[in-house]
Amino acid sequence: MHKRLNVINDFGKVIGQETGEATIFYGDGCGLTLPNSKLGLGIATKKFVSHCESDHFHGIKPDYEVDYEPSKLLNGKDEVLDFTIKLITK
């Protein structure tokens, strides 16, 4: 039986772009060795569920999607930070 852990729920607002990782994953494994073959294997003991658990093929979708140009970031212009500051000061 998997223990459910909401990793991001109630954490706050997500601003920017969708993350690249899966939203449901397994971990906190334990290892054992099979007695006859002596093969080692690992078994996940927990299921981790992120903010948008409905789709395994997408990352965490932001509450506020903000596109940015990496070249602008290299030149000191952070569009996500600018959006965030505008959001919290209005």
N, C-alpha and C positions, 0 to 999 in steps of 0.2 A: 504494500500500500504506500502510495506517495504522499508526502506531507506537502501541502500547498503553501507557498510563500509568495506574497505579493511584493515584488521588488520595488516598484515605483509608485504604487497607489498611494495617494495622500502625500506625496513627496513635494508637490508643487506643480507649476506650469512648465511645460517643455516648449522651448522656443528654438527655432532653427529648421533643420531638415530631418527627415526620417533617418533613424539609425540603420546601420547596415547589418546588424545581427538578428538572429531569430528571437522571437518573443517568448517562446516556451522552450526550456532546455532542462537537462537533467544533470545532477552533480552530487557532490558529497558521497563519492563512491567508496566502496570497501573492496578489497581484493581477497581472492582465495585461490587455492591451488586444487585442481581436481585430483582425487586420490589415485586413480589408476593411470591416467596419462601424464600426470604431473604438469599439465598445462595450467598457466596462470590466467586469470580473468578478473575483470572488474565489474561490479554491479552498482548502478546508481541507486541511491537510497532516498533521494529527494527530487521532486519536480518543482522547478522554479518558473513562475508565471509572471511575466512583465505586464506593463500597463495595458497593452492592446492585445490581449490573449486570444482574440478570435481568429487570427491568421498566422500560421507558423512561417509563412514565406515573406513576411514583412517585418521590419524593425519597429521600433517605437515611433508612432506618428506624433508629431508635435501638436500642441494645442494651438500654437501660432506658427504657421509655416513662413519662414523667411529665407528667400534665396540669397545667395551671396556669390561674389566673384573672388576666387582665391587671389587673383592679382591685386585686387583692391586691399585685401587683408595684408598682403606683403608690403603695400604702400601705406599702412597705418589706418586704413578705413575699415572698421568692423561694423558691417551692416546689421548683424544680429545684436550686437551690443547697443547700437544706436536705436534699434527697434525696442529693445528691452527698456532702455532709459525712457523713451517716449511713453511706453506702456505704463510704467510705474509712476511717472510724473503727471499723468493726465487726470 
